Amino acid sequence: MINRRDLFKAAGAMGAGAAMPSALFAVDAPATGGNAVVKTELKRLVLRHTWTTTMSSSTYRDTVHLQYQRDGVTGYGEGAPIVRYKESAEQAKQAIDAIIGKIAAGDPWKFDKFFAEVRRLLGDHQHAAMAAVDIAICDWLCKKLGIPLYQYFGLDPADAPVTTFSIGIDTPEITRQKTHEAEDFPVLKVKVGLKNDEETIAAVRSVTKKPLRVDANEGWIDKEEAIRKINWLEAQGVELIEQPMPAHMFEETKYVRSKVHIPIIADEACTHASLIPMLREAYDGINVKLDKSGGVMEAWRWIKFARAINMKVMLGCMVSSSCTVTAAAHLAALVDYPDLDGNLLISNDPYEGVKVQKGKLILPSAPGLGLKVLAS
């Protein structure tokens, strides 16, 4: 007769245990000695080009980084605050530091209960902080188990669709330059939502005939304008439109959806798993981001929820380092539209992780996230 401990060891060695992310390894888990050492810091990520959307324009982004050290193993996490939801990197760090003792004392093997308590202590508006904690614990757990994160979820990374490369709003000249720089990517994502949308698309189309996806970032407030622009974009080879109207304009978006032919994806409108069933009435899919959901485990839940009701799934990211982008990429085999290029937009990435070859995500095979630390 084989006991439970031997069964779980065998399952881990064969990769069979990866199919049950909620609690499998919490049973008879290895003993964990003492408290962890938890460290936080802010990192300023410098953009290769000024990044402009309908919401903001910047040359850098600050993110909060976390190290979780226990039993000789270090897990790395990152959270990129979303200004749209009134978050900042400084506030995220302060929120983590205020409960750092609780995080250090928690049992990572009982992570379902552990994460629920951390989320409660952080509060409802600290998604980036929660993401940093979650990603670091997931990295640590899979390093201890000796498996890459994707194996824990039972996934084959080769199944991931190609990722897009994003082109921010800019002058026609710089837009053409950015499009040339994205030559290796078979699908591009273009930011729109301002008065110069036609000019932006024309600049991209002067360089390439590749399939495009566009993100309006809530930029259109008139439903007839949204219909006109989306139908025009479809004629330009655009495959889908992300968040064409403000999140609160639900009925207007529902009307727009009835008049266009390409999928509409909810981003700013999708902030919690409980909203997904309602969103199905006005959107064809949702954009899942670790920095919105609060980490890997909650993002996995969002994806499964959306899939259960036949919605499309985009897996997006903020401007962040290879820490967050690699963590998200471990889930990419589950989605329709990976949009994981935030690390490619910066010039001072402190980590090396997921690679992109001709748009294909190439995940590291090392345990955990598989990150290589390049700078402190």
N, C-alpha and C positions, 0 to 999 in steps of 0.2 A: 504494500500500500504506500502511496506517495502522500506526504503531508502537504499542507497548504503552502508552507514556505518553499519547499522544493518545487511544487507546481509553478509558483510564481517566478522562481528563478529560471525554470525551464522555459516558461512562456516568454520571459524577457530575452533570453538567449536566442529564441527563434523569431522574436518580433511579434509573437502572437498577442502579447499584452497590449499592443498599441491601440487596439480597437475600443478600449474602454477608458476614455480620458478622465471621467469624473472621479473615480475613487479606487481603481484597481490596485495601485501600488501603495495605497494607504493601509492595506491589510498586511499584518506581519512585516511592516517595513523595517529596514535596518535601524538600529538604535542611533539616535542623534544626541551627541554629548554637548551639554552646556548651551549657552546662548550664541547666536550668530553675531558677527561684527558687520554692521550696516553703515555704509558711507554714501553720502550724496554730494553732488557738485553740479554746478551749471557749466555748460559748454556753449560757446558761441560758434555757430556754424556759418561760415562765410560762403555766400552764393556766388556761383560763377558768373551769372548775369543777374541784374536787378529783377526780382520776381514780382510781377504785377498781376493782380486779379481785380475783380470788381470791388473787393473788400479792402485791399491794402497794396502797398508797394514797399519793398525792403531789399536791402543788400545783405542781410544776415538774419538768422533765426537763433534764438536761445532755446536749449532743451535741457531738461533735468536728467541726470544720470545717476544710477544707483549700483553699488557693488554689494553683494550678499555673500559673505565669507563664512563658511561653516565646514568643519571636518576636513580642512585642507583643500576645499573646493570653492571657487569663486563664480558666482552667477552675475551676469551683467544685464542691466535693464536701462531703458530710456523712455522718457515721456515727452512728447512735443505738444505744448499747450495750443489750444485752438482759440484764437482771439474772438471768433464769432460767438463763442460761449463764455466770453469774459474770463478766460483763464490766462495765466502768465507763468513763465518758468519759475520766477521768484516765489510766487504763491505756492506752486506745486512743491518746491523744495521745502518751504516752511511747513507745509502740511505734512510732508513725510517726516521731517525732523521732529515735529511735535509728537509723533507716535513712534519714534524710532526704537524705543525700548520694547514696545509691544511687538513690532516687526521682528526684532532680534530674538525675542523670547518665544515666538510662535513656532509651531511644529510644521515644517514644510511638507512632511509626508501626509499630513491631514490637511492638504491644501484647500479643499473645498470649504471647510469650516474656517480655515485661516484667512482665505481671501474674503469671505463674507464679513468677517470681523474687521479686516483692514478697510474694506469698502465702507462699512458703517462708521468707523472712526474718522476716515477722511472726509466723509460727507458726499452729498450728491453731485457736487460741482467740481470735483478734483479728478477728472478722468485721466489726465496726463500723469498725475501722481500715481494713480492706481495702475496705469499701464507700466510705469517704471518698476513698481514692486512685482507685478505679475510676471513680466518678462524675465526679470532677474531670478525669480523663484523657478520658473519653467526651465531656464537655462541650467540652474543648479541641479534640479531634480534629474534632468536627462543626462547631465554629466555624471551624476552619482549612479545612474542606471546604466551608463555606458552606451547610450543610444542617441542618435540625432533626434531632434524634436519631431520631425515629420514621421519618423518611425513610431513614435509614441501614439500618434493619431492614426496609424495604419495606412499611411499615404505613400504613394510612389511619386517623388518629385518630378519624374519625367512626364507625368500626366498634366503638368501645369501648362495652360495656354501661354502664348507669348504675351509679354508685358508691353505696355505703351510707354512712350517717352513724351513728357509734357512740354508744351510750348506756351510760355506765359505771354500776356498781352504786352506788345511793344510796338515800335515803329515798324513800317514795312521792311526797311533795310535790315534791322536787327532780327525781325521775324524770319526773314529769308536766311540770315546767317545761322540762327538757331536750327532751322529746318535742315540746312546742310550738315550741321554738326550731329544731327540725329539720323544720319544716312544709314546706319546699321540697324535701325529699328523698323520692322515691317509695318507697324501701326503707330500713328501719332495721336496724342490728345492735345487739343488746342483750347486755350482759355478764350471765351468770348463773354458777351454780356454788356458791352459798351456800345457807343454809337458807331464805332469803326469796325464792327464785326465783318462786314463784307470786305473791307480793306484787308483785314487780318487773314481771312480765308484766301483771298486772292493772292496775297504774298506767299502763303504756304503752297498754294496750287501752282504758282509760277516755278516752284522748285521740284515738286513731287506730285505723283498721282496716287500715292499710297492711300489705303483706307484711313479715315479720320474718325475720331470721337471728340466730342466737344463738351465743355463744361461752362455753363453760364453763371454759376455761383449766385443764383437768385437775381440775376441782372435785369430780367424783363418783368415789368409790372403790369403791362397791358396784354391781355390774353390774345387779342387779335394780332398784335405785333409778334408775340411768341409763336403763334401758328404760322404766320408768314415767314418768319425767320427759320423755323424748324423745317418747313417744307422746302425752302430755298436751300438749306444746308443738306438736306437729303439729296437734292439734285447735284450737289458738289461732292458726293461720295462719302457723306458722313453716316456712320453706322448707328450712332445713338447720341442722345442729348442728356446731360447730367444737370439736374436741378435748374430748370429753365426759369422758374418763378420763385418768389420768396416762399419759405416753408409754410407760413401761415395762410397762403393763398391756395388752400387745398381744393376748394370747389372749382376755382379757375383752372388749376392744373388738371383736374379731372376733365373739364371741358376741352382743354387743349389736347389732352391725350386722345379724345374721341375724334379729333380732326387731323391727326398726323399719323405717320406710318412707321416711324422708327421708335425703338424703345426709349422710354423716359426713366431715368434712374434717380432715385431719391438719395441725396447726400445730407444737406443741412436739415432736411425734414426727418431724417432717421437718426434719432439720438438715443433710443432705448428699444430693447427687444419687444416690449409690450406694444409699441407703435406699429410693428411690422404688418399685422393683419389688416389694420385700417389703411395703411399706405398702399396696399394692393389695389384699392379702389381707384387710385389716381396715378400709380406708378407701375412700371413693369419689373422693376428691380430695385435693389438697395446697394449703397456703397458702404462697405464695412471697413472701418479703420480701427486699428488697435488703440489709437489715441482718443477715439470717440467711445468705444466700448469699454475701455479700461483694461486692455491686455489681451493675451492670446486666448485664454479660456473662455472669456465672454464673447470674443469675436467668433470663436468656433460655434458657440451657442447661437449667435445671430445667423451665421451661415446655415446651420442646420434648420433653424426655424424658417428662414426664407425658402429654403429648398422644399420644406415640408408642404408649403402652400404654393409651390410652382412659380416662385419669383426668381428672376435672374439675380446674380450676385457679382458685384464689382468688389475687388479687394484693393483699397486705396491706401494712401499714406500722406502724412504731412511732410514738409521739408524736415528731414531728420537724418541721422547718421545710419550707417550700416547695421547698427544694433537693432533699431525698430524695424527697418526694412527687411532685414534677414529674418527676424522673428515672424513677420507677416508672411514672408515668402514660404515658410514652412507649411502654411495653410493653402498655398496657391493652387494645389491640385484639386481643391474643392470648388473652385469658382469659375465663372465664365470669362471675366474680364480683369486680369491682374493689371494694376496701375501702380507699380512699385518702382519708382525712380527717384524718390526724395533724396537718396544718398548720392545720386549721379548729378544732382544740381548744386552740390557743394564742393569746395576746393580743399577742405581740411578735415576730411573724414578721419576720426580717431580709431576706426576699426576697419578690418577687412572681413567681408563675409560673403553674401550672395554675389555672384557674378552674372553678367548678362552677355550672351553671345547671340547676335542676330535676333534680339528680342527674347530669347529663351533664357529663363532663370536657371542658373546652375548653382545648386545649393552645396555647401560644404558637407562632407560626410562625417566630420568629427562629432563627438557627443555634444549634446546641448544645442545651442544655436550654431556652434562651429565657428565662432568669431576668433579672429586674431587681433590682439590689441596692438595698435600702432603708436599710440601716444597716451600719456596719462591725462 
